[in-house]
């Protein structure tokens, strides 16, 4: 993979600008956008500005050790990579390269169910901790098959996302022709092809990689190919995760379970009661329900509710090291590094 000059990439905003130039608008906006008016998407970042530091000076500062532990495993600094769906659409290496980079940095990686690479290949690519994020798309039997594969591959934790009863209304997608580009006829695609043809490098890599990937980790019993990517929205509507599902998941997975999508004290306490080894304070990067609180704003309520009974992570809006430092100031927590603006 081509290395980026340190003079071009100083922060996350620089990476975002480069990505916007390299991929079609439909692909970039899927990664970058949020639900409806994107109020929560913006608030995730803005809310960090409400938190300020109160430094105490004239003290000696020795060597700083950023290492910490999460679910019993050591990581090099208090942030891990959160799950990002459809990564293979953005780059052929997708989840495999992201997991490899996380491992080389000494931190963890969470693989989304909505991924284009086999979970076994993703786990093999990383030297760091790897967790598998589970949606129930494909039904219970498909989920049980994925859990078994994740255990055999060496994933150390299961992340259950509870905030996706339906796919969020992401208004950028229909404007960009994302449904037509993924599933429509050639005539339906025509109005939206210029944005694709304007990025020949991405298009060449996309076609050489086989085009729209299938979901390699959603396999119905007896199937050899993964679920077509176009089926995900329908599948999500038929696979709502409830607290009852945690019971049967616990029966087939004996390792740690992380409940992702917690924003209130009530849900946090319920997750603890259900035996969650950790919870993730998350609004899905503002991609599901617009108008909910920023993750960093919800963190104090959740931390007070669990009162140290389980580990607490958060994601959404983290853009720089200062944001990582601010989160523990709201209480003891660790961060999941999200996609450029959001998580999947």
C-alpha positions as CSV (number, residue, x, y, z in Angstrom):
1,X,0.0,0.0,0.0
2,X,1.4,3.4,-0.9
3,X,2.6,5.4,2.1
4,X,1.4,8.9,2.7
5,X,3.8,11.7,3.3
6,X,3.9,13.0,6.9
7,X,3.6,16.5,5.5
8,X,0.3,15.7,3.9
9,X,-1.2,13.8,6.8
10,X,-1.0,15.5,10.1
11,X,-4.5,14.6,11.5
12,X,-7.7,12.7,10.7
13,X,-9.1,15.7,8.7
14,X,-6.2,15.3,6.3
15,X,-7.0,11.6,5.8
16,X,-10.7,12.5,5.2
17,X,-9.7,15.0,2.5
18,X,-7.5,12.5,0.7
19,X,-10.2,9.8,0.9
20,X,-12.8,12.2,-0.6
21,X,-10.6,12.7,-3.6
22,X,-9.8,9.0,-4.2
23,X,-13.2,7.3,-4.2
24,X,-16.6,7.9,-5.8
25,X,-19.0,10.2,-4.0
26,X,-21.4,7.3,-3.3
27,X,-18.6,5.4,-1.5
28,X,-17.2,8.4,0.4
29,X,-20.6,9.5,1.6
30,X,-21.5,6.0,2.7
31,X,-18.4,6.2,4.9
32,X,-18.7,9.8,5.9
33,X,-22.5,10.4,6.3
34,X,-25.1,10.0,9.0
35,X,-28.8,9.6,9.4
36,X,-31.4,12.1,8.3
37,X,-30.3,15.7,9.1
38,X,-27.0,14.4,10.6
39,X,-27.5,16.4,13.8
40,X,-26.0,13.6,16.0
41,X,-23.2,13.0,13.5
42,X,-22.0,16.6,14.0
43,X,-22.7,16.6,17.7
44,X,-20.5,13.6,18.2
45,X,-17.5,15.8,17.3
46,X,-18.7,19.2,18.6
47,X,-19.4,17.9,22.1
48,X,-15.7,17.2,22.7
49,X,-15.3,21.0,22.5
50,X,-17.4,21.4,25.6
51,X,-14.8,19.6,27.6
52,X,-11.7,21.6,28.6
53,X,-8.5,20.7,30.4
54,X,-7.4,22.1,33.8
55,X,-3.7,21.6,33.7
56,X,-1.3,21.8,36.7
57,X,2.1,23.0,35.7
58,X,5.7,23.0,37.1
59,X,5.7,19.3,37.8
60,X,8.2,16.8,36.4
61,X,7.0,14.6,33.5
62,X,8.8,11.3,33.1
63,X,8.4,8.8,30.3
64,X,4.7,8.3,29.4
65,X,3.4,4.7,29.2
66,X,0.2,4.6,27.2
67,X,-0.4,0.9,27.6
68,X,-3.6,-0.4,29.1
69,X,-5.7,-3.5,29.2
70,X,-9.2,-4.3,27.8
71,X,-11.0,-7.5,28.5
72,X,-7.7,-8.8,30.0
73,X,-5.6,-8.1,27.0
74,X,-2.9,-5.5,26.7
75,X,-3.0,-2.8,24.0
76,X,-0.4,-0.1,23.3
77,X,-2.7,2.8,23.9
78,X,-6.3,3.3,25.0
79,X,-8.0,3.1,21.6
80,X,-9.1,0.2,19.4
81,X,-10.6,0.1,15.8
82,X,-14.3,-0.1,15.9
83,X,-16.3,-2.2,13.3
84,X,-16.8,-0.6,9.9
85,X,-19.1,-2.2,7.4
86,X,-18.4,-2.5,3.6
87,X,-14.7,-1.7,4.0
88,X,-13.9,-3.8,1.0
89,X,-15.9,-1.3,-1.2
90,X,-13.5,1.4,-0.1
91,X,-10.3,-0.6,-0.7
92,X,-9.8,-4.2,-1.9
93,X,-7.7,-4.9,1.2
94,X,-10.6,-3.7,3.4
95,X,-10.9,-5.4,6.7
96,X,-7.7,-7.4,6.3
97,X,-5.5,-4.3,5.9
98,X,-7.2,-2.5,8.7
99,X,-6.7,-5.4,11.1
100,X,-3.1,-5.7,10.0
101,X,-2.5,-2.0,10.7
102,X,-4.1,-2.3,14.1
103,X,-1.9,-5.2,15.0
104,X,1.2,-3.4,13.9
105,X,0.2,-0.5,16.1
106,X,-0.2,-2.8,19.0
107,X,-4.0,-2.4,19.4
108,X,-7.2,-4.2,18.8
109,X,-9.6,-4.6,15.8
110,X,-13.3,-5.3,15.7
111,X,-14.6,-7.0,12.6
112,X,-18.1,-6.2,11.4
113,X,-20.5,-8.9,10.2
114,X,-21.1,-6.6,7.2
115,X,-17.6,-7.4,5.8
116,X,-16.3,-8.5,2.5
117,X,-13.4,-10.6,3.7
118,X,-13.6,-14.0,5.5
119,X,-13.2,-13.6,9.2
120,X,-10.5,-16.3,9.2
121,X,-8.3,-14.1,6.9
122,X,-8.9,-11.0,9.0
123,X,-7.9,-12.7,12.2
124,X,-4.8,-14.2,10.5
125,X,-3.7,-10.7,9.4
126,X,-3.4,-9.1,12.9
127,X,-1.0,-9.6,15.7
128,X,-3.3,-7.8,18.1
129,X,-6.6,-8.7,19.8
130,X,-9.5,-9.3,17.4
131,X,-13.2,-9.2,18.3
132,X,-16.1,-10.2,16.1
133,X,-19.1,-7.9,15.9
134,X,-22.4,-9.8,15.4
135,X,-25.5,-8.9,13.5
136,X,-28.3,-11.5,13.2
137,X,-28.6,-11.1,9.5
138,X,-29.2,-14.4,7.8
139,X,-31.0,-15.7,10.9
140,X,-30.0,-17.6,14.0
141,X,-28.4,-20.5,12.2
142,X,-26.2,-18.3,10.1
143,X,-25.2,-16.4,13.3
144,X,-24.4,-19.6,15.1
145,X,-22.2,-20.6,12.2
146,X,-20.4,-17.3,12.3
147,X,-19.9,-17.6,16.1
148,X,-18.4,-21.0,15.7
149,X,-16.0,-19.8,12.9
150,X,-15.0,-16.8,15.0
151,X,-14.2,-19.1,18.0
152,X,-12.2,-21.4,15.8
153,X,-10.3,-18.5,14.2
154,X,-9.2,-17.1,17.6
155,X,-11.5,-14.1,18.0
156,X,-11.4,-13.3,21.7
157,X,-14.7,-11.5,22.2
158,X,-18.1,-11.1,20.7
159,X,-19.6,-7.6,20.2
160,X,-23.4,-7.5,20.0
161,X,-24.8,-4.3,18.4
162,X,-28.3,-3.5,19.7
163,X,-29.1,-0.2,18.0
164,X,-30.0,-1.4,14.5
165,X,-33.7,-2.4,14.5
166,X,-33.8,-1.0,11.0
167,X,-31.1,0.6,8.8
168,X,-30.9,4.3,9.4
169,X,-32.3,6.7,6.8
170,X,-29.0,8.0,5.4
171,X,-30.1,10.7,3.0
172,X,-26.8,10.9,1.1
173,X,-27.2,7.4,-0.2
174,X,-30.3,7.8,-2.4
175,X,-29.1,11.2,-3.6
176,X,-25.8,9.6,-4.8
177,X,-27.6,6.6,-6.4
178,X,-26.1,4.1,-4.1
179,X,-29.0,1.6,-4.4
180,X,-28.9,1.9,-8.2
181,X,-25.2,1.5,-8.4
182,X,-25.3,-1.6,-6.2
183,X,-28.4,-3.3,-7.5
184,X,-30.0,-1.5,-10.4
185,X,-30.0,-2.2,-14.2
186,X,-27.5,-0.5,-16.4
187,X,-30.1,2.1,-17.4
188,X,-30.8,2.9,-13.7
189,X,-27.0,3.3,-13.1
190,X,-26.4,5.7,-16.0
191,X,-27.1,9.0,-14.2
192,X,-24.7,8.0,-11.5
193,X,-21.8,6.6,-13.5
194,X,-19.9,9.8,-14.0
195,X,-18.8,9.9,-10.3
196,X,-17.5,6.4,-10.7
197,X,-15.7,7.0,-14.0
198,X,-14.0,10.1,-12.5
199,X,-12.0,7.8,-10.2
200,X,-10.3,5.3,-12.6
201,X,-7.8,4.1,-9.9
202,X,-10.6,3.1,-7.6
203,X,-12.7,1.6,-10.4
204,X,-9.8,-0.5,-11.7
205,X,-9.0,-1.9,-8.2
206,X,-12.8,-2.5,-7.6
207,X,-13.2,-4.5,-10.8
208,X,-10.0,-6.5,-10.4
209,X,-11.2,-7.4,-6.9
210,X,-14.4,-8.8,-8.5
211,X,-16.8,-5.9,-8.1
212,X,-19.4,-5.7,-5.3
213,X,-18.3,-8.3,-2.7
214,X,-20.5,-10.8,-1.0
215,X,-20.8,-10.9,2.8
216,X,-18.4,-13.7,3.4
217,X,-19.4,-14.2,7.0
218,X,-23.1,-14.5,6.5
219,X,-23.7,-18.1,5.4
220,X,-27.0,-19.8,5.6
221,X,-26.8,-23.6,6.3
222,X,-25.7,-25.4,3.2
223,X,-24.6,-22.3,1.4
224,X,-21.1,-21.8,0.1
225,X,-21.3,-18.2,-0.9
226,X,-22.0,-15.3,1.4
227,X,-25.1,-13.1,1.4
228,X,-25.3,-10.6,-1.5
229,X,-24.5,-7.1,-0.2
230,X,-27.8,-5.8,-1.5
231,X,-29.8,-7.9,0.9
232,X,-28.5,-6.3,4.1
233,X,-31.2,-3.6,4.6
234,X,-33.9,-6.2,4.3
235,X,-32.1,-8.6,6.5
236,X,-31.6,-6.1,9.3
237,X,-35.3,-5.4,9.4
238,X,-35.9,-9.1,10.0
239,X,-33.1,-9.6,12.6
240,X,-33.7,-7.2,15.5
241,X,-31.5,-8.1,18.5
242,X,-33.4,-8.2,21.8
243,X,-32.2,-9.0,25.3
244,X,-33.7,-12.5,24.8
245,X,-31.2,-13.2,22.1
246,X,-28.4,-12.5,24.5
247,X,-29.4,-15.7,26.3
248,X,-29.0,-18.1,23.4
249,X,-25.9,-16.3,22.2
250,X,-24.4,-16.9,25.6
251,X,-25.2,-20.6,25.2
252,X,-23.1,-20.9,22.1
253,X,-20.3,-18.4,23.0
254,X,-18.5,-18.8,26.3
255,X,-16.1,-15.9,25.9
256,X,-16.6,-12.2,26.8
257,X,-19.6,-10.4,25.3
258,X,-19.6,-6.7,24.6
259,X,-22.9,-4.9,24.2
260,X,-22.6,-2.0,21.8
261,X,-25.1,0.8,21.4
262,X,-25.7,1.8,25.0
263,X,-26.8,5.4,25.6
264,X,-28.9,5.3,28.8
265,X,-28.5,4.2,32.4
266,X,-31.4,1.7,32.1
267,X,-29.8,-0.1,29.1
268,X,-26.4,0.0,30.8
269,X,-27.8,-1.7,34.0
270,X,-29.6,-4.3,31.8
271,X,-26.4,-5.1,30.0
272,X,-24.7,-5.7,33.3
273,X,-27.5,-7.9,34.5
274,X,-27.2,-9.9,31.3
275,X,-23.5,-10.6,32.0
276,X,-21.8,-8.2,29.6
277,X,-18.1,-8.2,30.1
278,X,-18.0,-4.7,28.6
279,X,-20.4,-2.1,27.1
280,X,-19.8,0.4,24.4
281,X,-21.4,3.8,24.7
282,X,-22.3,4.5,21.1
283,X,-24.9,6.1,18.9
284,X,-23.7,4.2,15.8
285,X,-21.8,7.3,14.7
286,X,-25.1,9.1,14.2
287,X,-26.0,6.7,11.4
288,X,-29.1,5.1,12.9
289,X,-31.3,7.4,14.9
290,X,-30.7,11.2,14.5
291,X,-31.3,13.4,17.4
292,X,-29.9,11.2,20.2
293,X,-27.1,12.6,22.4
294,X,-23.5,12.6,21.5
295,X,-21.6,9.5,22.8
296,X,-19.3,11.6,25.0
297,X,-22.3,13.4,26.5
298,X,-24.0,10.1,27.4
299,X,-20.9,8.6,28.9
300,X,-21.2,10.0,32.5
301,X,-24.7,8.7,32.9
302,X,-23.7,5.2,31.8
303,X,-20.5,5.2,33.9
304,X,-22.6,6.1,37.0
305,X,-25.1,3.4,36.3
306,X,-22.6,0.5,35.9
307,X,-20.5,1.8,38.9
308,X,-17.4,-0.2,38.0
309,X,-19.3,-3.5,37.5
310,X,-18.2,-3.8,33.9
311,X,-15.7,-2.3,31.5
312,X,-16.9,0.7,29.5
313,X,-15.8,1.8,26.0
314,X,-17.2,4.5,23.8
315,X,-17.1,5.5,20.2
316,X,-18.1,8.4,18.0
317,X,-16.5,11.8,17.4
318,X,-12.9,10.9,18.4
319,X,-10.6,12.8,16.0
320,X,-7.3,13.3,17.9
321,X,-5.3,12.3,20.9
322,X,-6.9,15.1,23.0
323,X,-10.3,13.5,22.5
324,X,-8.9,10.2,23.8
325,X,-7.7,12.0,26.9
326,X,-11.0,13.8,27.5
327,X,-13.1,10.6,27.7
328,X,-11.5,9.3,30.9
329,X,-12.1,12.7,32.4
330,X,-15.8,11.8,32.2
331,X,-15.0,8.6,34.2
332,X,-13.0,5.4,33.5
333,X,-13.4,4.3,29.9
334,X,-11.6,3.5,26.7
335,X,-12.3,4.5,23.2
336,X,-13.1,2.7,20.0
337,X,-11.7,4.5,17.0
338,X,-14.5,5.0,14.6
339,X,-14.7,5.4,10.8
340,X,-13.8,8.9,9.6
341,X,-17.0,10.2,11.2
342,X,-19.0,7.2,12.3
343,X,-19.2,3.5,13.1
344,X,-21.0,0.6,11.5
